[in-house]
Amino acid sequence: MPLQRFVPQSDIGKQIYGEGLKEGRSQALRSLLAKLLTRRFGPLSEAAMSRIQDAEPDLLELWGERLLSASSLDDVLAGVARPPIRS
C-alpha cells in the first residue's frame, strides 16, 4: 500500500506544517555540517557546536561552502558575528 502524504487543510495547519519542515531541514543541515567539520578538522569544541546550533540556514550554507577550501575551522567560521552566549 503506498504511503499517503499528510496535507494540512487549515491555514494555521499549513503554517505550522511548513515551519516544521523548515526546522527539520535546518537540523539536517546542522547535523551534516557538524559531521563534515569533524571529519575534516577533528572533534569540535562546545563553542563551535553552539555556533552551529544557533546559526540560521543561510549561514550554515555559507559555512558549508567555505568548508571546501578552508584550511582550518577558524577559516570556516571567520568573519561572522558570534551569537550571544546562552546561559
Backbone as CSV, one residue per row, in Angstrom:
resi,resn,N_x,N_y,N_z,CA_x,CA_y,CA_z,C_x,C_y,C_z
1,MET,0.847,-1.176,0.000,0.000,0.000,0.000,0.894,1.242,0.000
2,PRO,0.681,2.172,-0.941,1.521,3.378,-0.992,1.252,4.308,0.193
3,LEU,2.311,4.998,0.611,2.171,5.972,1.692,1.427,7.194,1.193
4,GLN,0.571,7.716,2.041,-0.128,8.950,1.704,0.567,10.098,2.414
5,ARG,0.770,11.170,1.698,1.425,12.341,2.268,0.386,13.174,3.008
6,PHE,0.764,13.618,4.212,-0.108,14.470,5.009,-0.187,15.844,4.366
7,VAL,-1.394,16.324,4.173,-1.605,17.656,3.620,-2.528,18.415,4.573
8,PRO,-1.988,19.426,5.277,-2.830,20.185,6.194,-3.918,20.948,5.432
9,GLN,-5.044,21.087,6.062,-6.183,21.719,5.406,-6.360,23.186,5.803
10,SER,-6.149,23.504,7.062,-6.377,24.876,7.530,-5.147,25.741,7.292
11,ASP,-5.350,27.050,7.292,-4.221,27.973,7.127,-3.204,27.812,8.246
12,ILE,-3.698,27.698,9.483,-2.772,27.552,10.614,-2.058,26.204,10.535
13,GLY,-2.754,25.174,10.092,-2.130,23.863,9.914,-1.033,23.918,8.873
14,LYS,-1.287,24.618,7.767,-0.287,24.764,6.711,0.937,25.519,7.219
15,GLN,0.685,26.557,8.027,1.786,27.355,8.561,2.647,26.515,9.509
16,ILE,2.015,25.817,10.418,2.748,25.003,11.391,3.500,23.876,10.685
17,TYR,2.861,23.248,9.718,3.492,22.174,8.957,4.722,22.699,8.210
18,GLY,4.591,23.868,7.588,5.706,24.479,6.870,6.862,24.822,7.790
19,GLU,6.539,25.338,8.981,7.593,25.664,9.943,8.308,24.402,10.409
20,GLY,7.548,23.328,10.580,8.150,22.055,10.974,9.093,21.514,9.909
21,LEU,8.681,21.613,8.645,9.550,21.171,7.554,10.825,21.993,7.509
22,LYS,10.689,23.306,7.662,11.848,24.197,7.625,12.819,23.867,8.765
23,GLU,12.285,23.646,9.957,13.146,23.332,11.094,13.816,21.974,10.904
24,GLY,13.091,21.020,10.343,13.678,19.702,10.080,14.836,19.792,9.101
25,ARG,14.677,20.591,8.068,15.763,20.774,7.093,16.953,21.471,7.737
26,SER,16.677,22.463,8.587,17.758,23.179,9.271,18.534,22.233,10.180
27,GLN,17.832,21.380,10.906,18.506,20.433,11.791,19.355,19.447,10.994
28,ALA,18.844,19.002,9.850,19.604,18.088,8.999,20.875,18.773,8.489
29,LEU,20.763,20.034,8.116,21.926,20.784,7.640,22.937,20.981,8.764
30,ARG,22.476,21.277,9.975,23.375,21.435,11.129,24.135,20.127,11.392
31,SER,23.395,19.031,11.374,23.992,17.728,11.634,25.041,17.379,10.579
32,LEU,24.710,17.598,9.318,25.644,17.299,8.241,26.895,18.174,8.341
33,LEU,26.710,19.471,8.582,27.853,20.372,8.700,28.760,19.962,9.851
34,ALA,28.173,19.624,10.997,28.978,19.203,12.149,29.768,17.937,11.818
35,LYS,29.159,16.991,11.135,29.860,15.760,10.759,31.008,16.048,9.802
36,LEU,30.752,16.887,8.812,31.801,17.209,7.843,32.955,17.976,8.482
37,LEU,32.628,18.933,9.334,33.674,19.692,10.028,34.498,18.786,10.928
38,THR,33.844,17.884,11.619,34.542,16.949,12.499,35.457,16.037,11.691
39,ARG,34.970,15.576,10.582,35.798,14.693,9.743,37.022,15.428,9.206
40,ARG,36.837,16.698,8.864,37.940,17.473,8.269,38.921,18.006,9.308
41,PHE,38.383,18.505,10.454,39.238,19.208,11.416,39.339,18.532,12.788
42,GLY,38.682,17.426,12.982,38.714,16.751,14.275,37.554,17.190,15.153
43,PRO,37.514,16.685,16.387,36.401,16.982,17.284,36.174,18.488,17.443
44,LEU,34.908,18.876,17.443,34.536,20.288,17.554,34.390,20.685,19.015
45,SER,34.777,21.901,19.308,34.615,22.424,20.667,33.143,22.696,20.946
46,GLU,32.817,22.859,22.210,31.442,23.207,22.588,31.050,24.549,21.971
47,ALA,31.999,25.477,21.899,31.713,26.793,21.319,31.358,26.671,19.838
48,ALA,32.098,25.847,19.100,31.805,25.653,17.678,30.450,24.983,17.505
49,MET,30.175,23.970,18.312,28.879,23.286,18.226,27.733,24.242,18.557
50,SER,27.948,25.099,19.525,26.925,26.076,19.897,26.656,27.040,18.742
51,ARG,27.715,27.474,18.076,27.546,28.373,16.930,26.770,27.692,15.811
52,ILE,27.058,26.434,15.568,26.342,25.693,14.533,24.867,25.557,14.907
53,GLN,24.596,25.233,16.166,23.207,25.059,16.606,22.416,26.360,16.548
54,ASP,23.079,27.489,16.745,22.397,28.783,16.767,22.300,29.452,15.397
55,ALA,23.000,28.925,14.411,23.091,29.577,13.101,21.820,29.405,12.273
56,GLU,21.530,30.420,11.488,20.412,30.379,10.545,20.827,29.552,9.321
57,PRO,19.863,29.009,8.588,20.181,28.164,7.431,21.109,28.814,6.403
58,ASP,20.940,30.087,6.121,21.810,30.759,5.147,23.269,30.746,5.595
59,LEU,23.490,30.945,6.885,24.844,30.931,7.429,25.416,29.517,7.401
60,LEU,24.595,28.529,7.691,25.050,27.137,7.619,25.499,26.792,6.206
61,GLU,24.753,27.254,5.217,25.133,27.008,3.822,26.451,27.696,3.480
62,LEU,26.634,28.938,3.945,27.890,29.649,3.715,29.059,28.873,4.315
63,TRP,28.896,28.411,5.545,29.951,27.636,6.187,30.220,26.348,5.422
64,GLY,29.174,25.721,4.910,29.349,24.511,4.119,30.170,24.768,2.870
65,GLU,29.940,25.906,2.234,30.725,26.274,1.046,32.180,26.564,1.423
66,ARG,32.383,27.259,2.526,33.743,27.578,2.968,34.533,26.323,3.318
67,LEU,33.834,25.318,3.797,34.480,24.071,4.192,35.296,23.470,3.055
68,LEU,34.871,23.707,1.834,35.539,23.113,0.681,36.959,23.632,0.483
69,SER,37.222,24.880,0.869,38.545,25.451,0.619,39.272,25.909,1.885
70,ALA,38.638,25.827,3.036,39.243,26.321,4.277,40.371,25.403,4.744
71,SER,41.372,26.020,5.357,42.481,25.234,5.897,42.334,24.996,7.401
72,SER,41.348,25.658,8.018,41.117,25.457,9.450,39.649,25.723,9.774
73,LEU,39.249,25.264,10.940,37.882,25.520,11.401,37.645,27.019,11.542
74,ASP,38.651,27.738,12.022,38.518,29.193,12.158,38.258,29.857,10.804
75,ASP,38.869,29.330,9.739,38.620,29.875,8.402,37.173,29.672,7.978
76,VAL,36.600,28.557,8.363,35.196,28.289,8.021,34.286,29.271,8.753
77,LEU,34.509,29.444,10.050,33.610,30.243,10.894,34.008,31.712,10.992
78,ALA,35.080,32.134,10.307,35.592,33.504,10.407,34.655,34.530,9.783
79,GLY,34.760,35.758,10.320,34.097,36.887,9.707,32.605,36.994,9.943
80,VAL,32.082,36.186,10.809,30.650,36.236,11.110,30.497,36.506,12.588
81,ALA,29.679,37.474,12.908,29.483,37.823,14.312,28.998,36.605,15.099
82,ARG,29.573,36.449,16.253,29.177,35.324,17.113,27.835,35.654,17.781
83,PRO,26.959,34.658,17.886,25.697,34.890,18.578,25.947,35.066,20.070
84,PRO,25.006,35.678,20.771,25.197,35.842,22.220,25.318,34.480,22.900
85,ILE,26.101,34.447,23.963,26.285,33.211,24.713,24.995,32.892,25.468
86,ARG,24.567,31.644,25.318,23.353,31.201,26.023,23.683,30.874,27.459
87,SER,22.760,31.219,28.345,23.013,30.897,29.756,22.282,29.661,30.179
